[in-house]
Every structure is written in C-alpha cells, then in structure tokens.
Amino acid sequence: MSKFEECIARYHKEFTKIGVKRVSDELLRKVAKGCGPSIYNADACKVATSDDKEMARVKKSFLIKKMGQKDTAKLDKAIAKVADKFGAKNRNKFRAMFYYMLTKELKLEKKYK
C-alpha cells in the first residue's frame, strides 16, 4: 500500500471515530492530493484548532486563496463548526479531513471537479 493510500485509510478510520458516516472517497482523495506533501509531514498534516494563527491560515490559504471565497463571517462559522465536530480533545485533526469537511460544509465540492 502506498503512503497516500495509507493516509486515505487513516482518514476513513478517523471519520468513523468522530461520527461522520458518509464520506465521498473521490472528494477525499482530491482534497488530500490538493494538500500536497503536507499530508506526510507529522506536524503539517494536522490542524491546530486552538491556535488562532493556524485558523487564520486555514481561512486565508485554503478558503480564500484556493477555494476562491470572500472573507465573510460565514467562513468563520464553518471553521468553528468543523472544529467542533472533531472535538477539543481530539489530537487527530488531519488537514485533509478538515479541508474535506469545510468543503462539504460550504458546499464547495464543485471546486474539485
């Protein structure tokens, strides 16, 4: 199994742990590929939701730059909602999963077609 496939399998397990039952494998793979090599780096592969700078970076780099969204309160609400789904004590907030959930929350799946 390739490293990429191992990551995808890990994400599916983590989704199950946080109660997300339906995951589009096709979209998850596209989001993970979009994250680039960061998914293989122990530090970069996770999102630190308790770090305001990290949350600002997710908003600016992913939602605004990559996904073409305008900086609105809607983005902040989506980020907070996704962070809540993971739970404060969950240390496995994988970036690809976080971005996948943001994509679904904001109904931006068409950006990956």
C-alpha positions in Angstrom: 0.0 0.0 0.0 1.4 3.4 -0.9 1.8 6.2 1.6 -1.1 8.1 0.0 -3.4 5.0 0.3 -2.3 4.6 4.0 -3.3 8.3 4.6 -6.7 7.8 3.0 -7.3 4.6 5.0 -6.3 6.5 8.2 -8.7 9.4 7.3 -11.6 7.0 6.8 -10.9 5.4 10.3 -10.8 8.8 11.9 -14.0 9.9 10.2 -15.7 6.9 11.7 -14.3 7.8 15.2 -15.8 11.3 15.0 -19.2 10.0 13.8 -19.0 11.0 10.1 -20.7 8.1 8.4 -20.8 9.2 4.7 -17.5 10.2 3.2 -17.0 10.6 -0.6 -13.8 8.7 -1.3 -13.4 10.6 -4.6 -13.7 14.0 -3.0 -11.4 13.0 0.0 -8.7 11.9 -2.5 -8.9 15.1 -4.4 -8.7 17.2 -1.2 -5.8 15.1 0.1 -3.9 15.5 -3.2 -4.6 19.2 -3.0 -2.8 19.3 0.3 0.3 18.1 -1.4 3.2 16.7 0.6 2.0 18.2 3.8 -0.1 15.1 4.4 3.1 13.2 5.0 4.7 15.6 7.5 3.9 14.8 11.1 3.3 18.5 12.1 1.9 19.9 8.8 -0.6 17.1 8.4 -2.7 18.3 11.3 -4.6 21.4 12.0 -4.2 23.1 15.5 -7.7 24.5 16.1 -6.6 26.1 19.4 -4.1 28.3 17.5 -5.7 31.4 16.2 -2.9 31.9 13.7 -3.4 28.4 12.3 -7.2 29.1 11.9 -6.5 32.4 10.2 -4.1 30.5 7.9 -6.7 27.8 7.1 -9.2 30.6 6.2 -6.8 32.7 4.1 -4.8 30.0 2.4 -7.5 27.3 1.8 -10.9 29.0 1.8 -10.0 32.4 0.3 -7.0 31.7 -1.9 -7.6 28.1 -3.0 -11.3 27.9 -2.9 -12.0 31.5 -4.0 -14.2 32.5 -1.2 -14.8 36.0 0.1 -13.7 36.8 3.7 -17.0 36.7 5.5 -18.4 35.6 8.8 -19.8 32.6 7.0 -16.2 31.2 6.7 -15.5 31.7 10.4 -18.7 29.9 11.3 -17.9 27.0 9.0 -14.4 26.7 10.5 -15.8 26.7 14.1 -18.5 24.1 13.2 -15.9 21.8 11.6 -13.6 22.2 14.6 -16.5 21.4 16.9 -17.1 18.2 15.0 -13.6 17.0 15.8 -13.9 17.9 19.5 -11.4 19.8 21.6 -9.6 16.7 22.9 -9.1 15.1 19.5 -5.5 15.5 18.5 -6.0 13.9 15.1 -7.5 16.8 13.3 -5.9 15.9 10.0 -5.6 18.7 7.5 -7.1 16.8 4.6 -10.1 15.8 6.7 -10.5 19.3 8.0 -10.4 20.7 4.5 -12.8 18.0 3.3 -15.3 18.9 6.0 -15.0 22.6 5.2 -15.6 21.8 1.5 -18.7 19.8 2.4 -19.9 22.4 5.0 -19.7 25.3 2.5 -20.9 23.2 -0.4 -17.8 23.8 -2.5 -17.4 20.3 -4.0 -17.7 21.7 -7.5 -14.2 23.3 -7.0 -12.7 19.8 -7.1 -14.3 18.6 -10.3 
